[in-house]
Amino acid sequence: MRFQRVAVVLQQDSDCLFRENNMRFQSRTRRLPATFLVVLALAFAAASASSAGAQVVRHASTESLIYDLKNPDAARRLVAARDLGTAKYLPAIPALLPLAEDPDAAVRRQVELVFEEMGDIRVLPGLVQLTADSEPDIRDRAVQALVSLHLPRATGLTPALLKLGNLINPWSDEYSDTIVEPDVPVDASVVTALRARMSDSEDRIRRNTSRGLGILHGEAAIPELLVAVGQDRDPEVRFEAVRALRKIGNPSVGDRLLPMLNLNMDKVRNELITTLGSLKYRGAVPELTRIFEQGKPAERSRTLALSALADIADPSSRPVFLGAKADKDVGIRLYANEGLARLGDSSLGTMMSADRLVEKNLRVQAAQAFGLLRMGREEYLEELVRALGRPTTRDLAREYLLETQPAQRPALFAMQAKSAIVRAELADVIGLMGDRSALPALQELERDSDRGVARNAERAVRRITAGTQHFD
């Protein structure tokens, strides 16, 4: 219906423009010779006929291309598929789907590219089929396309896709923490197809499949991901599998991941530390404490271990946090204060206030503001909202505001900010909280004069109305 309305508006605009131009044409032609007017009229008629003819030819052309998809000649099938993809002719999708099983690999390769070009959810069965193709390059592209089909893009007719700006490339490290939006359905056949690829002979395909399962929140694939973490021959597959488990967020995997902390692969081990903290797996506290206490001062695993302990915030970690809150390393001070904040012990408020007066680092100050807020000092809520406007503290402010206690949420939802950046970030954070009581405030932000703010508010409303899934 939306596209029909657009077509009507465009037609009305075209008619108005034609009438306006016709009036101008008549006023000018009163001064022109009659012979010239006749020639001009004939030329106009010829142009109109040519335009109408082009439409007929185009229709005939697409029909003939669809017909050629069944041609016995593989070259004809390939060219037909290619041209339909170039035209992005979506009505051809049902006729293209059977070619995912074409006996000619070149045709299947072209069809996979066409499905990518179409970018429409109706190509999903074809991509699922192609993930099991005999050609590794086809399988690899099909896996990536199948995942990307569920992510935001700038254009496309698929109702399930969000129109949020630029196409997200989940295979870039820039988008390594991407996860599917909660209002985008993921068909069970997609996860089933990806689970099968976890045993693929190609390392690259297993890597991309692991990442894809995390992006699509493929909880049914937890058994395959755990096997990959413990047994896969490729360290990158292991790393991606751990990250996928973190995104899926099922804490029951903690007891399976904990013994793997002895892996002699720093990148995988560090991701395991982060994941155990994100899952808030209390069983990991003793081992994480050991890693922190025995690690060298500049060792990354030491900092990550304290960060994980701060995420878990077990009361037994209090002495560790107190002993590290004045460390000369900024990262250590940050996570020590973050851990104390999550303990929520109001008796520590005076000490943290004094520490904050002499602290110079803005990120550590943000952690201390978070701590004071958790200890009942509600004036620090505004401080964290302001921190959304600073690039150095934005990520921390988002994380801390997401943990705003229920009693403090009405004050957060009522926050006003002069900065459009802060309003946009605040709308995004509120949407991730999944609290339906925030909808009135978000609906107000949907009318914001700043396009970025309005866009984030619209997305936040969708997230809340779709469910309360946690986003990393």
ChimeraX attribute file (.defattr): number of C-alpha atoms within 10 A of each C-alpha:
attribute: neighborCount
match mode: 1-to-1
recipient: residues
	/A:1	6
	/A:2	7
	/A:3	9
	/A:4	9
	/A:5	10
	/A:6	11
	/A:7	12
	/A:8	12
	/A:9	12
	/A:10	12
	/A:11	12
	/A:12	12
	/A:13	11
	/A:14	12
	/A:15	12
	/A:16	12
	/A:17	12
	/A:18	12
	/A:19	11
	/A:20	11
	/A:21	12
	/A:22	12
	/A:23	12
	/A:24	11
	/A:25	11
	/A:26	10
	/A:27	10
	/A:28	10
	/A:29	13
	/A:30	10
	/A:31	8
	/A:32	9
	/A:33	9
	/A:34	11
	/A:35	9
	/A:36	11
	/A:37	13
	/A:38	11
	/A:39	11
	/A:40	12
	/A:41	12
	/A:42	12
	/A:43	12
	/A:44	12
	/A:45	12
	/A:46	12
	/A:47	12
	/A:48	12
	/A:49	11
	/A:50	12
	/A:51	12
	/A:52	12
	/A:53	12
	/A:54	12
	/A:55	11
	/A:56	11
	/A:57	12
	/A:58	12
	/A:59	11
	/A:60	12
	/A:61	15
	/A:62	18
	/A:63	13
	/A:64	12
	/A:65	20
	/A:66	22
	/A:67	13
	/A:68	19
	/A:69	24
	/A:70	17
	/A:71	14
	/A:72	9
	/A:73	10
	/A:74	18
	/A:75	15
	/A:76	16
	/A:77	26
	/A:78	21
	/A:79	16
	/A:80	26
	/A:81	29
	/A:82	19
	/A:83	16
	/A:84	25
	/A:85	23
	/A:86	13
	/A:87	13
	/A:88	18
	/A:89	14
	/A:90	17
	/A:91	11
	/A:92	18
	/A:93	21
	/A:94	13
	/A:95	13
	/A:96	24
	/A:97	20
	/A:98	16
	/A:99	24
	/A:100	24
	/A:101	15
	/A:102	16
	/A:103	10
	/A:104	14
	/A:105	16
	/A:106	16
	/A:107	24
	/A:108	24
	/A:109	22
	/A:110	21
	/A:111	30
	/A:112	28
	/A:113	19
	/A:114	23
	/A:115	28
	/A:116	20
	/A:117	18
	/A:118	24
	/A:119	23
	/A:120	21
	/A:121	17
	/A:122	15
	/A:123	21
	/A:124	22
	/A:125	15
	/A:126	23
	/A:127	29
	/A:128	22
	/A:129	19
	/A:130	26
	/A:131	28
	/A:132	19
	/A:133	19
	/A:134	10
	/A:135	14
	/A:136	16
	/A:137	15
	/A:138	22
	/A:139	24
	/A:140	22
	/A:141	19
	/A:142	27
	/A:143	25
	/A:144	21
	/A:145	22
	/A:146	27
	/A:147	26
	/A:148	22
	/A:149	21
	/A:150	24
	/A:151	23
	/A:152	21
	/A:153	19
	/A:154	12
	/A:155	15
	/A:156	16
	/A:157	13
	/A:158	16
	/A:159	10
	/A:160	17
	/A:161	23
	/A:162	19
	/A:163	18
	/A:164	17
	/A:165	11
	/A:166	10
	/A:167	13
	/A:168	16
	/A:169	17
	/A:170	20
	/A:171	16
	/A:172	10
	/A:173	9
	/A:174	10
	/A:175	11
	/A:176	15
	/A:177	17
	/A:178	22
	/A:179	23
	/A:180	20
	/A:181	23
	/A:182	19
	/A:183	17
	/A:184	17
	/A:185	12
	/A:186	16
	/A:187	10
	/A:188	10
	/A:189	13
	/A:190	21
	/A:191	23
	/A:192	14
	/A:193	19
	/A:194	27
	/A:195	22
	/A:196	15
	/A:197	23
	/A:198	25
	/A:199	16
	/A:200	17
	/A:201	10
	/A:202	14
	/A:203	17
	/A:204	16
	/A:205	25
	/A:206	28
	/A:207	24
	/A:208	24
	/A:209	30
	/A:210	30
	/A:211	29
	/A:212	28
	/A:213	29
	/A:214	28
	/A:215	24
	/A:216	26
	/A:217	23
	/A:218	23
	/A:219	17
	/A:220	14
	/A:221	21
	/A:222	20
	/A:223	11
	/A:224	17
	/A:225	28
	/A:226	19
	/A:227	15
	/A:228	24
	/A:229	26
	/A:230	16
	/A:231	12
	/A:232	19
	/A:233	11
	/A:234	14
	/A:235	18
	/A:236	19
	/A:237	26
	/A:238	28
	/A:239	24
	/A:240	26
	/A:241	33
	/A:242	30
	/A:243	26
	/A:244	29
	/A:245	30
	/A:246	24
	/A:247	26
	/A:248	24
	/A:249	22
	/A:250	12
	/A:251	16
	/A:252	10
	/A:253	17
	/A:254	21
	/A:255	14
	/A:256	12
	/A:257	20
	/A:258	17
	/A:259	12
	/A:260	15
	/A:261	20
	/A:262	9
	/A:263	14
	/A:264	9
	/A:265	12
	/A:266	15
	/A:267	14
	/A:268	23
	/A:269	20
	/A:270	20
	/A:271	21
	/A:272	28
	/A:273	27
	/A:274	23
	/A:275	23
	/A:276	31
	/A:277	26
	/A:278	20
	/A:279	21
	/A:280	21
	/A:281	21
	/A:282	18
	/A:283	13
	/A:284	22
	/A:285	22
	/A:286	13
	/A:287	15
	/A:288	25
	/A:289	18
	/A:290	12
	/A:291	19
	/A:292	22
	/A:293	14
	/A:294	10
	/A:295	15
	/A:296	12
	/A:297	14
	/A:298	9
	/A:299	10
	/A:300	13
	/A:301	22
	/A:302	23
	/A:303	24
	/A:304	23
	/A:305	29
	/A:306	32
	/A:307	25
	/A:308	27
	/A:309	34
	/A:310	27
	/A:311	21
	/A:312	23
	/A:313	23
	/A:314	17
	/A:315	13
	/A:316	11
	/A:317	20
	/A:318	16
	/A:319	11
	/A:320	18
	/A:321	24
	/A:322	16
	/A:323	11
	/A:324	17
	/A:325	23
	/A:326	16
	/A:327	13
	/A:328	10
	/A:329	13
	/A:330	15
	/A:331	16
	/A:332	23
	/A:333	27
	/A:334	27
	/A:335	25
	/A:336	30
	/A:337	27
	/A:338	28
	/A:339	29
	/A:340	31
	/A:341	27
	/A:342	20
	/A:343	20
	/A:344	19
	/A:345	15
	/A:346	16
	/A:347	9
	/A:348	16
	/A:349	21
	/A:350	11
	/A:351	9
	/A:352	21
	/A:353	16
	/A:354	10
	/A:355	16
	/A:356	19
	/A:357	9
	/A:358	9
	/A:359	15
	/A:360	11
	/A:361	12
	/A:362	15
	/A:363	21
	/A:364	24
	/A:365	25
	/A:366	24
	/A:367	26
	/A:368	26
	/A:369	28
	/A:370	30
	/A:371	28
	/A:372	26
	/A:373	25
	/A:374	25
	/A:375	20
	/A:376	14
	/A:377	14
	/A:378	15
	/A:379	11
	/A:380	18
	/A:381	24
	/A:382	16
	/A:383	16
	/A:384	23
	/A:385	23
	/A:386	18
	/A:387	22
	/A:388	24
	/A:389	20
	/A:390	14
	/A:391	9
	/A:392	12
	/A:393	19
	/A:394	20
	/A:395	13
	/A:396	20
	/A:397	27
	/A:398	20
	/A:399	13
	/A:400	24
	/A:401	20
	/A:402	18
	/A:403	13
	/A:404	17
	/A:405	12
	/A:406	9
	/A:407	8
	/A:408	14
	/A:409	20
	/A:410	13
	/A:411	12
	/A:412	19
	/A:413	18
	/A:414	12
	/A:415	14
	/A:416	12
	/A:417	15
	/A:418	7
	/A:419	11
	/A:420	17
	/A:421	16
	/A:422	20
	/A:423	26
	/A:424	23
	/A:425	21
	/A:426	30
	/A:427	26
	/A:428	22
	/A:429	21
	/A:430	28
	/A:431	26
	/A:432	22
	/A:433	21
	/A:434	22
	/A:435	18
	/A:436	16
	/A:437	12
	/A:438	21
	/A:439	20
	/A:440	13
	/A:441	18
	/A:442	27
	/A:443	15
	/A:444	11
	/A:445	20
	/A:446	22
	/A:447	14
	/A:448	17
	/A:449	10
	/A:450	14
	/A:451	13
	/A:452	17
	/A:453	24
	/A:454	22
	/A:455	20
	/A:456	24
	/A:457	30
	/A:458	20
	/A:459	22
	/A:460	26
	/A:461	25
	/A:462	18
	/A:463	24
	/A:464	22
	/A:465	15
	/A:466	14
	/A:467	15
	/A:468	15
	/A:469	14
	/A:470	14
	/A:471	15
	/A:472	13
